Amino acid sequence: MKYQKPIMSLLLLLLTVCSKMVAAQEITEVDYAKIEKETKDPKSAYYFPKLMQRYLKSDASMSKEDRMYFYYGYSYTDQYSTSPIDIYYDSVRAIFNKDTQKRSDWQKLVLYADSSLQADPLNMRMLKYQAYAYEQMDSVDRADLNQAKIKIVSDAILNSGDGKSLQTAFHVINVRDEYDLMGMLKLKSDGQSLVNDHYDLIAIKENKYGIKELYFNVYRSMAKMDEMFKEAGPTLPAGSKKKKK
């Protein structure tokens, strides 16, 4: 049985995402300098380790500000990667693509997802797959905990803009989150281009919402890559030798 029918909690999450996309909403300003300062300050209410503890407990009481500081604050931790590579993704997809799955398959998937999420705890895609596996094993409570985590991450992104223009682009900390957000809405990309140095403009295939394009602000991942290049220092072309002083 291939993965086709979403679980009820995913449907509810989808409805929440859709309503935020189409309705007028108050956009939360993403001030990266302030976020870095607050999430690194042990005395701050937004100190990142505190927020991470709440996230890992699937704390639904996290406020809009908590969610913003948590999601964007993650990009100032050592664990953050601009282009996370999930070595367990293919194994998880192989289980979903089987014609039939046994309970042991879902148990394997949960273990793969646990390993993936240990390295990349904000991975909405893996949280979704694991939630579905829990549902198939009648572990609805655990599935709901995953959905709460997905909502914390997706809320932070959705509150950052509406995706309709450069000025109101959704802020994301990696490209994968762009596609995961579109996946929740059942939207498919029809092409992607980089605009004004740190904006991804994604053309959207025909859909029931009438959405033709979405803008994503990828400033944070671009800034992180610049930091990494500066730390690495200049590199010499292959075969060249360093001049002696």
C-alpha positions as CSV (number, residue, x, y, z in Angstrom):
1,M,0.0,0.0,0.0
2,K,1.7,3.2,-1.1
3,Y,1.4,6.4,0.9
4,Q,-1.7,8.1,-0.5
5,K,-4.2,8.8,2.3
6,P,-3.1,11.5,4.8
7,I,-3.9,11.1,8.4
8,M,-6.6,13.2,10.0
9,S,-4.1,15.4,12.0
10,L,-2.2,16.1,8.7
11,L,-5.5,17.2,7.2
12,L,-6.2,19.6,10.1
13,L,-2.6,21.0,9.8
14,L,-3.2,21.4,6.0
15,L,-6.4,23.4,6.7
16,T,-4.5,25.6,9.1
17,V,-1.8,26.3,6.6
18,C,-4.3,27.0,3.8
19,S,-6.3,29.4,5.9
20,K,-3.1,31.4,6.8
21,M,-2.1,31.5,3.2
22,V,-5.4,32.9,1.9
23,A,-6.4,35.2,4.8
24,A,-5.0,38.6,5.6
25,Q,-2.6,38.1,8.5
26,E,-0.3,40.2,10.7
27,I,3.2,39.6,9.5
28,T,5.9,39.1,12.2
29,E,9.1,41.0,11.5
30,V,12.1,38.7,11.4
31,D,15.0,40.7,13.0
32,Y,18.0,38.3,12.6
33,A,20.4,40.4,14.7
34,K,17.9,40.5,17.6
35,I,17.1,36.8,17.2
36,E,20.8,35.9,17.4
37,K,21.3,38.1,20.5
38,E,18.3,36.8,22.3
39,T,18.7,33.1,21.6
40,K,22.4,33.2,22.7
41,D,21.6,35.0,26.0
42,P,21.1,32.6,28.9
43,K,19.1,35.3,30.7
44,S,16.7,35.8,27.8
45,A,13.2,34.2,27.7
46,Y,14.2,33.2,24.2
47,Y,17.5,31.5,25.1
48,F,17.6,28.7,22.5
49,P,18.3,25.7,24.7
50,K,15.1,26.6,26.7
51,L,13.1,26.8,23.5
52,M,14.5,23.6,22.2
53,Q,13.4,21.8,25.4
54,R,9.9,23.1,24.9
55,Y,9.9,22.1,21.2
56,L,11.1,18.5,22.0
57,K,8.1,18.2,24.4
58,S,5.8,19.4,21.6
59,D,4.8,22.3,23.7
60,A,1.7,23.7,22.0
61,S,1.6,26.7,24.3
62,M,4.7,28.2,22.6
63,S,3.7,31.8,21.5
64,K,4.1,33.3,18.1
65,E,7.3,34.9,19.3
66,D,8.6,31.7,20.9
67,R,8.1,29.9,17.6
68,M,9.8,32.7,15.6
69,Y,12.8,32.8,17.9
70,F,13.1,29.0,18.0
71,Y,12.9,28.4,14.2
72,Y,15.3,31.2,13.2
73,G,17.4,30.9,16.3
74,Y,18.2,27.4,15.2
75,S,20.2,28.8,12.4
76,Y,22.7,30.3,15.0
77,T,23.5,26.9,16.5
78,D,26.3,24.5,15.6
79,Q,23.8,21.9,14.6
80,Y,22.4,24.1,11.8
81,S,23.1,23.2,8.1
82,T,22.2,25.4,5.2
83,S,21.7,22.2,3.1
84,P,20.9,19.3,5.4
85,I,21.5,15.9,4.0
86,D,19.3,13.1,5.3
87,I,21.0,9.7,4.9
88,Y,17.8,8.0,6.1
89,Y,15.4,9.5,3.6
90,D,15.8,6.9,0.9
91,S,15.2,4.1,3.5
92,V,12.1,5.8,4.7
93,R,10.8,6.3,1.1
94,A,11.5,2.7,0.3
95,I,9.1,1.6,3.0
96,F,6.4,4.0,1.9
97,N,6.7,2.8,-1.7
98,K,6.2,-0.9,-0.9
99,D,2.9,-2.4,-2.1
100,T,2.2,-3.6,1.4
101,Q,3.7,-2.8,4.8
102,K,3.9,-4.8,7.9
103,R,4.0,-3.5,11.5
104,S,7.8,-4.3,11.4
105,D,8.2,-1.9,8.5
106,W,6.5,0.9,10.4
107,Q,8.7,0.1,13.4
108,K,11.8,0.4,11.2
109,L,10.6,3.7,9.8
110,V,10.2,5.1,13.3
111,L,13.8,4.1,14.1
112,Y,15.1,5.6,10.8
113,A,13.2,8.8,11.6
114,D,14.5,8.9,15.2
115,S,18.0,8.8,13.9
116,S,17.3,11.5,11.3
117,L,15.6,13.8,13.7
118,Q,18.4,13.5,16.2
119,A,20.7,15.1,13.7
120,D,18.0,17.4,12.2
121,P,15.2,18.0,14.7
122,L,13.3,20.6,12.6
123,N,12.9,18.3,9.6
124,M,9.2,18.6,8.9
125,R,9.3,16.0,6.2
126,M,10.7,13.3,8.5
127,L,8.3,14.3,11.3
128,K,5.4,13.8,8.8
129,Y,6.6,10.4,7.7
130,Q,7.1,9.3,11.3
131,A,3.7,10.6,12.3
132,Y,2.1,8.5,9.6
133,A,4.0,5.4,10.8
134,Y,2.8,6.0,14.3
135,E,-0.8,6.3,13.0
136,Q,-0.5,2.9,11.3
137,M,0.6,1.4,14.6
138,D,-2.3,3.0,16.4
139,S,0.0,5.3,18.3
140,V,-2.2,8.4,17.8
141,D,-0.8,10.3,20.7
142,R,2.8,10.0,19.4
143,A,1.6,11.1,15.9
144,D,-0.1,14.1,17.5
145,L,3.2,15.1,19.2
146,N,4.9,15.1,15.8
147,Q,2.1,17.2,14.3
148,A,2.6,19.7,17.1
149,K,6.3,20.0,16.2
150,I,5.4,20.5,12.5
151,K,3.0,23.2,13.5
152,I,5.6,25.0,15.6
153,V,8.0,25.1,12.6
154,S,5.4,25.9,9.9
155,D,3.8,28.6,12.1
156,A,7.1,30.4,12.3
157,I,7.5,30.4,8.5
158,L,3.8,31.4,7.8
159,N,3.9,34.2,10.3
160,S,7.0,35.7,8.6
161,G,5.1,36.7,5.5
162,D,2.5,35.7,2.9
163,G,4.8,34.8,0.0
164,K,3.2,37.2,-2.4
165,S,6.1,39.6,-3.0
166,L,9.7,40.3,-2.2
167,Q,8.6,42.5,0.7
168,T,6.4,39.9,2.2
169,A,8.4,36.7,1.3
170,F,8.3,33.8,3.7
171,H,11.6,33.6,5.6
172,V,13.1,30.1,5.6
173,I,16.5,28.8,6.9
174,N,16.9,26.2,4.2
175,V,15.5,25.4,0.7
176,R,14.0,22.1,1.9
177,D,11.5,24.0,4.1
178,E,10.2,25.8,1.0
179,Y,9.3,22.6,-0.6
180,D,7.9,21.0,2.6
181,L,5.6,24.0,3.0
182,M,4.5,23.7,-0.6
183,G,4.0,20.0,-0.1
184,M,1.6,20.7,2.8
185,L,-0.5,22.7,0.4
186,K,-0.2,20.2,-2.4
187,L,1.6,22.8,-4.6
188,K,4.1,21.8,-7.2
189,S,7.0,23.8,-8.4
190,D,7.2,24.8,-12.1
191,G,10.6,26.4,-11.8
192,Q,12.8,28.3,-9.4
193,S,15.0,31.4,-9.8
194,L,17.2,33.5,-7.4
195,V,16.1,37.1,-7.2
196,N,17.9,40.1,-5.7
197,D,20.6,37.9,-4.2
198,H,18.6,36.2,-1.4
199,Y,15.1,35.5,-2.6
200,D,13.9,32.3,-4.2
201,L,11.0,32.9,-6.6
202,I,9.1,29.7,-7.3
203,A,6.6,29.4,-10.1
204,I,3.7,27.2,-9.1
205,K,1.8,24.8,-11.3
206,E,-1.9,25.3,-11.7
207,N,-3.7,24.6,-8.4
208,K,-7.1,25.1,-6.7
209,Y,-5.9,28.1,-4.7
210,G,-5.0,30.1,-7.8
211,I,-1.4,30.6,-6.4
212,K,0.9,31.3,-9.4
213,E,4.2,32.1,-7.6
214,L,5.7,32.2,-4.1
215,Y,8.6,34.3,-2.8
216,F,11.0,32.9,-0.1
217,N,13.6,35.0,1.7
218,V,16.7,32.8,2.0
219,Y,18.9,35.5,3.6
220,R,19.9,33.5,6.6
221,S,21.2,30.5,4.7
222,M,23.1,32.7,2.2
223,A,24.6,34.6,5.1
224,K,25.7,31.4,6.8
225,M,27.3,30.2,3.6
226,D,29.2,33.5,3.3
227,E,30.5,33.0,6.9
228,M,31.6,29.5,6.1
229,F,33.5,30.6,3.0
230,K,35.2,33.4,5.0
231,E,36.3,31.0,7.7
232,A,37.7,28.6,5.1
233,G,39.8,31.3,3.6
234,P,40.9,31.7,0.0
235,T,41.6,28.5,-2.0
236,L,44.3,28.1,-4.7
237,P,43.5,26.7,-8.1
238,A,44.5,23.1,-8.6
239,G,48.2,22.7,-9.5
240,S,49.1,26.2,-8.3
241,K,51.7,26.9,-5.6
242,K,51.8,29.4,-2.9
243,K,54.3,32.2,-3.4
244,K,57.2,32.4,-1.0
245,K,57.7,35.7,0.8
